[in-house]
């Protein structure tokens, strides 16, 4: 242990003495602070705007004049999606996902008004977030301070002397890895913890138990990632004859893992599992509805059968003799069928997206960057799963609202006045405003089981390498 501690101490001294490394730390520190400021300001501003308009929408909704309940269900309700607490750190798909959805009867709308839709093409080149810096730039820093850690010792003959003095290859690689890792962690994880502390001190209302759990897991995740990068750096250096060769190998690996494989995963996923367009999606639903029937067509076979079954159930011969308004009953059935079809097609589309994303999940076993990116977005609540969960919750709310007004129409509107009778607007105020049920950390991770297995694979691989490998370094 003493020899490993000495190796770690020497590695720290070598890094600190490298002026370029200190300059890079300063540059990265400025970038982290800048991205943190931009991220926090943007999140707070966006949520403030969305809360403001959500209150206005709710105000207009509950202060409607007396209306027919069917008119109210068509009046609709606009819901805004709140940005997650940790989205200032990891932007994920936030800028590309819509932030509002219009809920109305008989129609399921998509989430619209994304930030990307109102920005110029520069957004395609990516946004500078804290997560992006830690995911892509810090590994470059690790490669720079560690590429020559063993390769240079080889080229100048010092490595032979160290091995001859009884320092094992295993201890040497472990010490060098821990040296690079501990320095990187002290600087960048320390900066991350400081920024998180300041952010939640300024906005304490954001720090809930769930957010704290997510933050702790995110910090642990990035710490593990830095260890993987440090291990890879020392391993490449140990297998290289010169420092320059090791640096080139590491840069090629960085380009492959950080640029080529992520883009390839996206393109391959779309080719193998092509998804349909929004127009095709809506067309398929319309075609299926035509197959079932049209509730507005008095001669429609399905709804004639539905009418006959309803009359038989209540033992009457005419809808006028029913103890309720048949129009409201009919609308409730039409809404049920429409919703059922929409959800079936939506689930099918989501299954296609999951298959596309599975390519990146499987590549996480060879690309730690993809592993980190997927888990980072999941943990911070900025991934596709959280976005889709918002859509599903709003759709459930829309359906419940619509059926509530259909029940009002069925039970409180006279059949002879189906289109003209109005109800007191107090009945509209009985409905609670939409509240998104936030998901916990374990729910988020349950959507990333393959990527979690990839993380476990990397941990086991590194553990095995130190337990059974590194018995000899090729000089």
ZIBEL-V125622 format. One record per residue. PSI is psi in degrees with one decimal (NA if undefined). D_CENTER is the distance of its C-alpha to the mean C-alpha in Angstrom with 2 decimals. Layout:
psi->PSI d_center->D_CENTER
psi->PSI d_center->D_CENTER
//
This chain:
psi->-34.7 d_center->41.55
psi->-40.6 d_center->43.73
psi->-37.8 d_center->43.44
psi->-41.2 d_center->39.64
psi->-39.7 d_center->39.70
psi->-40.8 d_center->42.09
psi->-41.6 d_center->39.91
psi->-44.2 d_center->36.90
psi->-41.2 d_center->39.19
psi->-40.3 d_center->40.54
psi->-41.6 d_center->37.08
psi->-45.9 d_center->36.22
psi->-42.1 d_center->39.55
psi->-39.7 d_center->39.03
psi->-45.0 d_center->35.64
psi->-34.6 d_center->37.03
psi->-16.9 d_center->40.06
psi->109.8 d_center->38.02
psi->-37.9 d_center->38.06
psi->-37.9 d_center->35.41
psi->-40.8 d_center->32.97
psi->-37.0 d_center->33.72
psi->-42.8 d_center->33.27
psi->-39.8 d_center->29.84
psi->-42.8 d_center->28.84
psi->-43.1 d_center->30.11
psi->-45.8 d_center->28.26
psi->-33.8 d_center->24.92
psi->-42.3 d_center->25.64
psi->-43.6 d_center->26.27
psi->-41.4 d_center->23.10
psi->-44.7 d_center->21.05
psi->-42.1 d_center->22.97
psi->-48.1 d_center->22.68
psi->-35.1 d_center->18.92
psi->-44.0 d_center->18.64
psi->-47.2 d_center->21.12
psi->-43.8 d_center->19.48
psi->-45.7 d_center->16.00
psi->-46.0 d_center->17.67
psi->-43.1 d_center->20.03
psi->-43.1 d_center->17.56
psi->-47.1 d_center->15.37
psi->-43.2 d_center->18.66
psi->-45.0 d_center->20.23
psi->-45.3 d_center->17.57
psi->-35.5 d_center->17.45
psi->-42.8 d_center->21.24
psi->-43.7 d_center->21.68
psi->-39.4 d_center->19.56
psi->-39.2 d_center->21.42
psi->-49.3 d_center->24.66
psi->-27.4 d_center->24.32
psi->-40.0 d_center->23.07
psi->-39.9 d_center->26.30
psi->-43.8 d_center->28.33
psi->-46.4 d_center->27.04
psi->-38.8 d_center->27.80
psi->-49.1 d_center->31.14
psi->-35.8 d_center->32.20
psi->-48.8 d_center->31.16
psi->-16.4 d_center->33.18
psi->22.7 d_center->36.08
psi->154.5 d_center->36.80
psi->173.3 d_center->40.48
psi->131.2 d_center->41.81
psi->163.0 d_center->40.42
psi->134.6 d_center->40.46
psi->-31.9 d_center->37.40
psi->-34.2 d_center->36.52
psi->-37.0 d_center->36.54
psi->-41.1 d_center->34.17
psi->-28.5 d_center->31.65
psi->-19.9 d_center->31.93
psi->-37.7 d_center->31.71
psi->175.1 d_center->28.04
psi->129.8 d_center->25.48
psi->126.6 d_center->22.75
psi->133.7 d_center->19.55
psi->138.7 d_center->17.30
psi->123.3 d_center->13.67
psi->140.0 d_center->13.56
psi->140.2 d_center->11.23
psi->158.2 d_center->9.95
psi->-36.6 d_center->12.59
psi->12.6 d_center->10.97
psi->-13.9 d_center->9.56
psi->-23.8 d_center->13.03
psi->-49.0 d_center->12.38
psi->112.9 d_center->9.06
psi->-32.6 d_center->8.62
psi->-130.4 d_center->5.71
psi->13.6 d_center->6.35
psi->-42.1 d_center->8.03
psi->-17.7 d_center->11.38
psi->-15.0 d_center->11.25
psi->144.5 d_center->10.06
psi->162.1 d_center->13.09
psi->1.5 d_center->13.93
psi->152.6 d_center->16.90
psi->136.0 d_center->18.38
psi->122.1 d_center->22.09
psi->126.3 d_center->23.23
psi->167.2 d_center->26.68
psi->146.7 d_center->29.01
psi->5.3 d_center->29.27
psi->133.5 d_center->26.29
psi->111.1 d_center->22.53
psi->160.7 d_center->20.92
psi->165.4 d_center->17.55
psi->126.5 d_center->15.30
psi->-176.3 d_center->17.01
psi->56.7 d_center->17.76
psi->156.6 d_center->14.92
psi->-35.3 d_center->15.90
psi->-31.2 d_center->16.20
psi->-18.7 d_center->18.71
psi->6.4 d_center->20.94
psi->171.8 d_center->20.78
psi->-178.3 d_center->22.87
psi->-10.2 d_center->22.16
psi->-25.1 d_center->21.57
psi->-24.0 d_center->17.85
psi->-22.8 d_center->17.73
psi->-1.2 d_center->18.83
psi->163.4 d_center->15.73
psi->147.4 d_center->15.39
psi->100.4 d_center->16.83
psi->164.4 d_center->14.48
psi->-41.1 d_center->15.47
psi->-41.9 d_center->12.81
psi->-40.9 d_center->14.18
psi->-44.7 d_center->17.65
psi->-30.8 d_center->17.17
psi->-38.4 d_center->15.57
psi->-38.1 d_center->18.15
psi->-39.2 d_center->21.07
psi->-39.7 d_center->21.82
psi->-36.4 d_center->22.36
psi->-38.4 d_center->24.89
psi->-43.8 d_center->26.55
psi->-42.5 d_center->26.79
psi->-39.4 d_center->28.30
psi->-42.8 d_center->30.74
psi->-12.6 d_center->32.04
psi->-4.9 d_center->32.25
psi->-30.9 d_center->33.30
psi->8.3 d_center->36.96
psi->-35.0 d_center->36.84
psi->-30.6 d_center->38.74
psi->-40.3 d_center->39.57
psi->-35.6 d_center->41.72
psi->-32.1 d_center->43.44
psi->-50.4 d_center->44.30
psi->-29.8 d_center->45.73
psi->4.1 d_center->47.93
psi->-2.9 d_center->49.14
psi->-33.2 d_center->47.86
psi->-40.6 d_center->45.73
psi->-41.1 d_center->48.91
psi->-43.5 d_center->50.55
psi->-43.1 d_center->47.68
psi->-36.5 d_center->47.60
psi->-28.3 d_center->51.39
psi->1.4 d_center->51.30
psi->3.9 d_center->49.35
psi->115.8 d_center->45.75
psi->155.0 d_center->43.85
psi->-37.4 d_center->41.21
psi->-47.9 d_center->38.79
psi->-36.8 d_center->39.40
psi->-46.0 d_center->39.31
psi->-40.4 d_center->35.90
psi->-44.2 d_center->34.51
psi->-43.9 d_center->36.04
psi->-42.3 d_center->34.81
psi->-47.6 d_center->31.24
psi->-34.3 d_center->31.33
psi->-50.3 d_center->32.98
psi->-44.4 d_center->30.36
psi->-46.7 d_center->27.49
psi->-37.5 d_center->29.09
psi->-47.2 d_center->29.84
psi->-42.9 d_center->26.37
psi->-43.9 d_center->24.86
psi->-38.6 d_center->27.49
psi->-54.9 d_center->26.80
psi->-39.5 d_center->23.06
psi->-34.7 d_center->21.76
psi->-43.8 d_center->24.61
psi->-39.0 d_center->23.49
psi->-46.0 d_center->19.92
psi->-39.0 d_center->21.47
psi->-44.5 d_center->23.84
psi->-42.1 d_center->21.33
psi->-43.5 d_center->19.29
psi->-45.3 d_center->22.71
psi->-43.7 d_center->23.85
psi->-44.4 d_center->20.77
psi->-19.7 d_center->21.04
psi->-36.4 d_center->24.82
psi->-36.3 d_center->24.74
psi->71.6 d_center->22.32
psi->-23.7 d_center->23.18
psi->-18.8 d_center->22.03
psi->-20.9 d_center->18.35
psi->93.2 d_center->19.16
psi->173.6 d_center->19.08
psi->-38.8 d_center->19.50
psi->-42.4 d_center->15.94
psi->-37.4 d_center->14.66
psi->-43.2 d_center->17.39
psi->-43.5 d_center->16.37
psi->-40.1 d_center->12.80
psi->-44.1 d_center->14.61
psi->-43.4 d_center->17.17
psi->-39.7 d_center->14.94
psi->-43.9 d_center->13.13
psi->-44.3 d_center->16.71
psi->-37.2 d_center->17.94
psi->-46.2 d_center->15.34
psi->-31.5 d_center->16.36
psi->-44.7 d_center->19.92
psi->-38.8 d_center->19.85
psi->-41.7 d_center->18.54
psi->-33.8 d_center->21.44
psi->-40.8 d_center->23.82
psi->-44.6 d_center->22.86
psi->-40.3 d_center->23.45
psi->-42.2 d_center->26.68
psi->-46.0 d_center->27.85
psi->-41.7 d_center->27.32
psi->-49.4 d_center->29.14
psi->-38.1 d_center->32.11
psi->-46.1 d_center->32.28
psi->-40.5 d_center->32.50
psi->-38.6 d_center->35.00
psi->-30.8 d_center->37.04
psi->-1.1 d_center->37.30
psi->147.2 d_center->38.25
psi->-28.3 d_center->41.84
psi->159.2 d_center->41.12
psi->-39.4 d_center->38.50
psi->-39.9 d_center->38.15
psi->-42.5 d_center->37.41
psi->-41.3 d_center->34.69
psi->-43.4 d_center->33.08
psi->-43.5 d_center->33.11
psi->-41.3 d_center->31.61
psi->-39.2 d_center->28.76
psi->-41.4 d_center->28.04
psi->-42.0 d_center->28.11
psi->-39.6 d_center->25.70
psi->-44.0 d_center->23.33
psi->-39.6 d_center->23.56
psi->-48.6 d_center->23.07
psi->-35.0 d_center->20.01
psi->-20.4 d_center->18.33
psi->-54.2 d_center->19.37
psi->-54.0 d_center->21.10
psi->-42.8 d_center->19.20
psi->-43.1 d_center->15.67
psi->-39.6 d_center->17.43
psi->-41.7 d_center->19.55
psi->-41.9 d_center->16.82
psi->-47.3 d_center->15.41
psi->-41.6 d_center->19.03
psi->-40.8 d_center->20.26
psi->-41.5 d_center->17.61
psi->-32.8 d_center->18.67
psi->-46.7 d_center->22.29
psi->-39.0 d_center->22.37
psi->74.4 d_center->20.28
psi->140.3 d_center->20.98
psi->154.6 d_center->19.37
psi->160.8 d_center->21.54
psi->169.9 d_center->21.58
psi->-39.5 d_center->21.26
psi->-44.1 d_center->25.07
psi->-39.7 d_center->25.48
psi->-49.8 d_center->23.12
psi->-34.4 d_center->25.25
psi->-41.9 d_center->28.42
psi->-39.9 d_center->27.81
psi->-43.8 d_center->27.41
psi->-40.2 d_center->30.56
psi->-40.8 d_center->32.47
psi->-37.1 d_center->31.69
psi->-37.6 d_center->32.78
psi->-34.5 d_center->35.97
psi->-35.3 d_center->36.63
psi->-50.3 d_center->36.41
psi->172.2 d_center->38.32
psi->115.7 d_center->38.61
psi->-15.7 d_center->39.22
psi->-5.5 d_center->41.06
psi->114.4 d_center->43.55
psi->-17.8 d_center->46.54
psi->7.3 d_center->47.49
psi->134.1 d_center->44.12
psi->-47.0 d_center->44.69
psi->-48.7 d_center->41.60
psi->-22.8 d_center->42.01
psi->-39.4 d_center->45.77
psi->-41.9 d_center->45.21
psi->-41.6 d_center->42.81
psi->-44.9 d_center->45.52
psi->-41.8 d_center->48.20
psi->-38.2 d_center->46.24
psi->-44.4 d_center->45.68
psi->-40.9 d_center->49.39
psi->-38.3 d_center->50.41
psi->-37.9 d_center->48.20
psi->2.5 d_center->49.94
psi->38.3 d_center->53.35
psi->167.1 d_center->53.97
psi->-12.6 d_center->54.97
psi->146.9 d_center->53.34
psi->-23.4 d_center->50.04
psi->-22.0 d_center->52.19
psi->-3.3 d_center->53.35
psi->149.4 d_center->49.89
psi->13.1 d_center->49.24
psi->172.1 d_center->46.18
psi->113.4 d_center->45.17
psi->-29.2 d_center->44.41
psi->-45.3 d_center->42.45
psi->-38.7 d_center->39.78
psi->-41.8 d_center->39.81
psi->-42.1 d_center->39.44
psi->-37.1 d_center->36.51
psi->-39.6 d_center->34.70
psi->-42.5 d_center->35.25
psi->-39.8 d_center->34.11
psi->-38.9 d_center->30.87
psi->-44.3 d_center->30.33
psi->-45.6 d_center->30.89
psi->-45.1 d_center->28.75
psi->-41.2 d_center->25.79
psi->-43.5 d_center->26.37
psi->-44.3 d_center->26.45
psi->-45.8 d_center->23.35
psi->-35.1 d_center->21.29
psi->-44.9 d_center->22.83
psi->-36.5 d_center->22.01
psi->-43.9 d_center->18.45
psi->-36.4 d_center->17.92
psi->-40.6 d_center->19.63
psi->-42.4 d_center->17.42
psi->-36.7 d_center->14.20
psi->-38.3 d_center->16.14
psi->-43.7 d_center->16.78
psi->-40.1 d_center->13.19
psi->-39.7 d_center->12.62
psi->-39.1 d_center->15.77
psi->-44.7 d_center->14.80
psi->-20.1 d_center->11.69
psi->-24.8 d_center->14.12
psi->-46.2 d_center->16.13
psi->-35.8 d_center->13.74
psi->-43.0 d_center->13.47
psi->-34.7 d_center->17.28
psi->-13.2 d_center->17.79
psi->-20.5 d_center->16.17
psi->-17.8 d_center->19.62
psi->-11.7 d_center->21.26
psi->101.4 d_center->18.72
psi->-25.1 d_center->17.44
psi->-44.8 d_center->15.42
psi->-38.5 d_center->13.20
psi->-47.3 d_center->13.13
psi->-44.0 d_center->12.15
psi->-46.0 d_center->9.49
psi->-46.2 d_center->7.63
psi->-34.4 d_center->8.45
psi->-43.8 d_center->7.95
psi->-38.5 d_center->4.24
psi->-45.6 d_center->4.68
psi->-37.2 d_center->7.67
psi->-3.9 d_center->7.02
psi->23.6 d_center->5.01
psi->22.2 d_center->3.21
psi->179.9 d_center->0.88
psi->-36.5 d_center->4.59
psi->-43.3 d_center->5.95
psi->-38.0 d_center->5.82
psi->-44.4 d_center->6.97
psi->-33.7 d_center->9.44
psi->-38.1 d_center->10.49
psi->-44.3 d_center->11.54
psi->-43.3 d_center->13.47
psi->-38.7 d_center->15.10
psi->-38.9 d_center->16.18
psi->-36.1 d_center->17.63
psi->-40.6 d_center->19.39
psi->-40.1 d_center->20.87
psi->-43.0 d_center->22.06
psi->-46.2 d_center->23.51
psi->-43.3 d_center->25.37
psi->-41.5 d_center->26.73
psi->-47.5 d_center->27.90
psi->-43.8 d_center->29.56
psi->-29.0 d_center->31.32
psi->-46.1 d_center->32.49
psi->-31.2 d_center->34.26
psi->-38.7 d_center->35.55
psi->-38.4 d_center->37.09
psi->-43.8 d_center->38.65
psi->-38.2 d_center->40.05
psi->-40.3 d_center->41.30
psi->-18.0 d_center->43.02
psi->-4.1 d_center->44.00
psi->129.8 d_center->44.78
psi->140.0 d_center->48.21
psi->-36.0 d_center->48.26
psi->-15.8 d_center->50.77
psi->35.8 d_center->48.54
psi->-36.5 d_center->45.13
psi->-5.0 d_center->44.32
psi->-29.1 d_center->46.21
psi->139.4 d_center->46.14
psi->152.9 d_center->43.94
psi->154.1 d_center->42.54
psi->138.3 d_center->42.51
psi->-10.2 d_center->39.31
psi->-25.8 d_center->39.05
psi->-26.8 d_center->37.67
psi->-29.3 d_center->34.57
psi->-11.4 d_center->33.97
psi->-22.0 d_center->33.84
psi->132.6 d_center->30.27
psi->148.3 d_center->27.58
psi->156.4 d_center->24.93
psi->132.9 d_center->21.40
psi->118.4 d_center->19.43
psi->128.2 d_center->15.81
psi->109.7 d_center->15.84
psi->140.1 d_center->13.21
psi->154.5 d_center->11.99
psi->177.2 d_center->13.05
psi->-42.3 d_center->12.04
psi->-34.6 d_center->13.80
psi->-43.3 d_center->12.09
psi->-43.4 d_center->8.63
psi->-26.5 d_center->10.66
psi->-19.8 d_center->12.59
psi->0.5 d_center->10.05
psi->41.3 d_center->10.36
psi->-41.3 d_center->14.15
psi->-42.4 d_center->15.18
psi->-35.3 d_center->13.28
psi->-38.1 d_center->14.78
psi->-35.4 d_center->18.06
psi->-41.0 d_center->17.74
psi->-44.4 d_center->17.47
psi->-38.8 d_center->20.46
psi->-44.5 d_center->22.21
psi->-39.7 d_center->22.08
psi->-45.0 d_center->23.40
psi->-41.2 d_center->26.16
psi->-44.9 d_center->27.04
psi->-41.5 d_center->27.61
psi->-43.5 d_center->29.52
psi->-35.5 d_center->31.70
psi->-35.7 d_center->32.39
psi->-24.0 d_center->33.87
psi->-39.8 d_center->35.67
psi->-13.8 d_center->37.29
psi->-170.2 d_center->36.75
psi->30.5 d_center->37.96
psi->-22.3 d_center->41.57
psi->137.9 d_center->42.82
psi->128.2 d_center->41.82
psi->114.9 d_center->43.40
psi->NA d_center->45.59
//
